[in-house]
Amino acid sequence: PEWATVVKSSFPVEPEDTYDSCTLSSSEACAFEGLPQGKTTMVYPGGETRCIKGDDFAFQVVPGDNDKLIISFQGGGACWDKASTEIGACTSTAFPDPALGIFDVSNDKNPYKDYTSIHVMYCSGDLHAGNVTRDYADSSGNPIVQVGYSNTLATLDWAKENMASTLSSLVLTGQSAGSLGTQVWAEPILGMFEYEAAAVMPDSYMGVFPDGAQEFLIPDYGMCTNPYISSDLVALCTAGEITVQKVFDHGMKAYPNVAWANINSKYDAVQMAFYSGIAATLRMLPLYLTEAEFNNAMNTILKTYNENKNYVSYVVTSAMHTYTELPIVFTADTTGAVGRGKGGQTLMNEWMAGFPVRSGETVTSECDGEVLDEADWTGKGYCDASQAGKTFTAL
């Protein structure tokens, strides 16, 4: 189907570069000190980790400063039933992210070039948070087991063991499906690490789904059993009332001096395609959203987040899907992927340089377009008045 073609076009591509690998065992710790600085090592943790069709899971480590850490959740679609799995609506093998965008350690324009980056590879098809064995196999007869929860936890366990006991800086991000993974895991991760300053910045997935889809899909992925999610959210999950937005908003309130943000396009083509895929397979209406309808839905979500003092956003007038793991993070501004700040707009990488927000520092929401109150929202290019110029200053 057309929606699947669009979604697959957004999948990460395995880099051609060679890279090191290490397998955790009783005699091999894959310790940080032994990994090549500024280069990728794929760490295979074993145990309960695995990819959706049985391949080995790995996470990616690119060592930099030991007290500065980016944890990034890789994107790659989602598989939520037999049809989506057979279509290949999610990636099913673990391979590293290339050294591009905010992971380019050679680019002086990258505000995180000195950071250690740890990437939770995505091959489980469950937004990095599932814990379920399906009652169907894939087209090759392999049992479908989705344990993104175990994969993520193994990655975090290694990070806690190997990074500085108190981080000077912690940044949580992810692209596409990894954006949703970031939103689900942000609050638990902030509770796992000690840090002087932290930021949460998911890239390009707002969670615009058909009404009722999340309340079904999240429990169906087995996410209600995640022991790191707070008890009140587990209760909502068990009752079939949970959404990603409720989880993300809960985290903002739990960590009010951490800056939380979204990077998103006003009419993201891949998010719109995924909406249609879920609507079609779950037989929900409407099957499609116009660009204006998507922008309205996105701004409805952003308005809720914006009620938190520690929330800001960076909204791009574009259909582009994901920015931060690509070179366009250095050319994008709020007018588009190659706006280059020609109209005085703040470049995306320069805006990101403000995160984490340390005591006394301020970050601001960014959007380019006609500023409209909700009652006047029209078209696909406007900016919501309630969010315009919103600032957060850390205490």
N, C-alpha and C positions, 0 to 999 in steps of 0.2 A: 504493500500500500504506500501511497505517497507520503504519509506522515512518517513512516519508517525510513524511507529514503532520506528525508530531510534530517531526521534524528541521527542516522548513521553518518551523515556527512559531517557531523560535529564531533565524532569520536576522536580521541587523541590517537596520534600515529606513532608507532614505535620508532624511536630514533635509530639511525644507522650506525651511530658511534658505538664502539665497544665499551664495556664497562665491567667492573669487578663484581664478584658475588661472594657471599659468605653464608654458610648454613649454621644456625644456632644448634648447639648440642651441649652435652655435659662437659665436653672438653674444649668447646669453641664458643667464646662469648661474643665474638664479632665486636670487640670493644672499640669505642670511639677513637682512642689513641692510635689504633692500628689501621684505620681507614685512610685512604689517600685524601689529602686536603683539597677541597674545591672540585672533587670528582665524584661521580656516582658509584656507590656500592649498593647492590641489591641484596638485602638481608632476608633469608628464608627462615622464618621462625618455627615452622612445623607445628606440632601439637594439634589443636583443634582447628587451625586455620586451613582454608582451601578456597579455590575458585568455584564458581557455580557448577561447572561440569567436571570438577575433580582435579584440575590442574593445581600446581603448587602456588600458594600465595607468597608474595614477597613485598617488603616495603623498601623505599629508596632513601638512602642517606647521602647527603652532600655536605661534608663537614666544613664549617667555618668557625667563627668564634663560639666557644663552648657555652657562653652565657647569653647568647642571642639565638632565638629559635623561631623558625616558621614551621608550623605543622600545616600541611596542605592536603586536602582530600581531592583525589583525582576524579575527573568526570568520566562519563561513558555510558549514558542511557540508563535504562531500568528494565527489568523483566519481572512481571507481576503475575503472569499466568502462563499456561502452556503455549498459547498462541504467540504472546510477545517473546517468549523464550525461543520458540522455533523460528520466528522471524529474525531473531538476532538483534533485538532492541536494546541489548546491553553488551558490553565487552565481557569476555569470558577468560582472558589470560592476563597475567600481571607483567607489565613492562614499564620502564621508567619514563618520566617526563623529560623532555629535552631541556637543555640549559638556555631557555629563552625567557623573555619577560622578566618577572621578578625573581626568576631562578638563574638569571644570567650573571654569574659572579665576575665577569670581566667588564661589565658596563657600569661606568661611573654614574650614570643617570639612575641606576637601580638603587633605591634607598635601602635595600636589604642585601646588598652584594656581600657584606661581611657576615651575614647570618648563616648558621647551620640550617639547612632545610631538610625536613623529614616528610616524606610523601607517603600517605596511605594509598597504595595502589588499589585500583578498583576493578575487581573481576567477579564480584558477588551479585551484581545486579539488584541490590537491595538498599541503595542509598547509604551504604556503609554501616547499616544498623540492624540488619535482619538476623534472625535466629530461627530458621524453619527448614524442615525437610518436606518437600512437596510430595504429593501423591501421583506425580507424573514424571516421566523421564524426557530427556531431550530426543531429538530425531535420531541420534546414534544409540539410544538406549541407556545413556548414562543417567544415574539418579540425580535429580536436581536438589542440591542442598545449598542454602543461602545463609552464610554465617559471617556477614560483614561485621557484626558485633565482635566476634572472636578475632577477626583480622585487625580491626581497629585497636582492640585492647592489647594484642600482641605488640603492635607498633608503639603504643603509648608506654607499655611496660619497659621496652628497650630504651625509649627516650628518657623516662624517669631514672633509669639505672645509669645512663651514660652522660646526660647533660648536667650542667652545674646545679648544685642543690638549690640555689636561688638564682633565677634568671634575671638579667637586667632588662630583658625585653622578650615578650612572647606575642607572636602574631598567629592567629588562626584564620585560615582561608581555605578556599576550595572553589572549583569551577564546575558549572553545570550540575550534574548529579552530586558532585562533590560539594557544591554550594549547599545543597540540602543536608548532606552529611555534616558539614560544618555547623549548620543551624541546629541539628539534633545533638551534636556532641559538644558544642561550645561550653555550655554550663558545666557538665561533668569535668571537662578538661581543665577549666579554670580552677576547679576545686582540687585537682590532682597535683598541680604544680605551685611552687612558690616563685613569685616574680615581683619586680619593682614596678613594672608597667606592662599592660597587656592590651590587645585589640582584637576584635572579631570583625572580619571583612569578607563575607561570602560574595562570590562573583557569579552573577547570571543564573539565578533560579529563585524566583519569588514564591513559587508554590501556588500558581494560578491553576486550579484543578476544577473539574465539574463539581457541583454541589454534592456533598456526601461521599465523594471518592476517597478523600484522605481518611475519613472516619472508618472506612472499610479497609483500605489498603495498609494502613500503619499497623493495626492489630494482626492483619493477615500475614505480614512480614515477620511476626513474632517479636515486634519491638516492645510490647508490653512487659516482657520478661527481663528487660535490661535493668540490672540492679543499680546502675549509676544514675538512672533517671529518678527525679524526686517522687516521693510517694503520691503527691497530689496529681502529678502528671500521669503516673501509672493508673490511678483511679479513673482519670478521664479516658485513658487508653482502653482500659477494661470495659468501660461503659460505652465505648464506641463514639466518644465525643472529642477525640484528640485530633489536632492538626499541627502541622509544622509551625504555623504562625503562633499557636499557643505555647509551643515549646521554646521558640526563639524569644518571644516576649517575656516568658518566665525567666530566662537567663538574664535579660537586661535588668529586670527588677532585682534579681539575686546579686548582681555585681554592678551596682550603680556608679562606681568610679572607673569602670572599664568602658572604653568607647566601642560601641557597636555600630555597624554600618552595612549597607548593601550597595553593591555596584550592579547596575542593571540598565538594559536598553528599554526604551519606551514601547517598542513593538518587536520584541525578540522573536525572530522567525522560528527558531528551534523550540522555544518554550510553547509557542502557539501550536506547533506540529505535535508536540508531546501531549498537549491538552487534547487534541483531536484523537490521538491514539488511545488514550485512556477512556475518553468518552465513547469511542467506537467499541472497544473490547468490553467495557462494562455496561454498554447500552444506555448511556446517559445523554441527556440533551442540555444545551445545544451541542452539536457535533463540532462546530467551528466557532472561533472568535474572530471578529474583525480586528484590525490593528487598533482602532479607537477603543473597542471593548476591552482589549488586553490592557491598554494604557489605563483605562478606568479601574480595572480590577487590580492592577499593580498599585495604583495610587490609593486605593481603598486599604490595601494592606499597609502601605507606607504610612498612611495617616494614623493607623493604630500604633505602629512602632514609634512614630514621632511624638506620641504622648509621653514617652520616656525621655528624661532630660539628657541621658547619655547616648542618644541615637542621632545619627546623621546619615545622609545618603548622597550618592553620586549617580545621577540619572542622565543617560546619553540619548540624544535624539537619533535613534538608529534601530535597525533590525538585527544588528550584530549580536552574536552569541559568544560570550566570554572574551576577556581582555587580558587578565593578569598574567597568564602563562604564555602570552604571545608578544612579539615585538611591538604590536600596536599599543601596548600599554604606555609606550613612550611618545606616541603621536596622537593618541585619543584625547579629546576634551569633550565637553558636554554637547558639542554640536555634531560629533561623529567620530568614527575610528581614526580618521586622518585630519582632524580639525587643526591640530598643531598649535592651538592657542592663538590663532591669527586674529581673533576678535577680542583678545584680552581674557579669554577663558582660562581657567586653571587646568593645566595638563593633568591627566590622571595620575601619572607617576609622581608628580609634584604634590598632588593632593594626598596620595598614599604616604608620602614622606612624613606627614603629620601624625602618623599612627606608629606605635602607641602614643597616646596623649599623656604627657607627664604633668605633674602638678603645676598649675598656672598656665599651661598651654591650652590652645583653643583650636578646634576644627569646625568646619562649616559645611552644611549641605550645599550641593552644587547641582544646578539644572539650568538649561538654556531653552527659552520659549516663553510664550505669553503666560503670565501668571494669572490663574483663574481660581476663584472660590469654587467649592465642590458643586454648588448649584448651577454654575456656569460651565462646567467641564464639557468640552466639545472637541472632537477631532483627536488626532494622535500625537500632536506635538506640544501640547500645553505643559505647564508646570503647576503643581498644586500650591495654592497660596499659603496654606497652613504650614508647608514645609520650607518655603522660600527663605533662604538666609538663616535657617536654623543653626545655632551654634551650641557646642558643648565645650565647657572648660573644666578640666580635671582639677579636683581639690588637692 
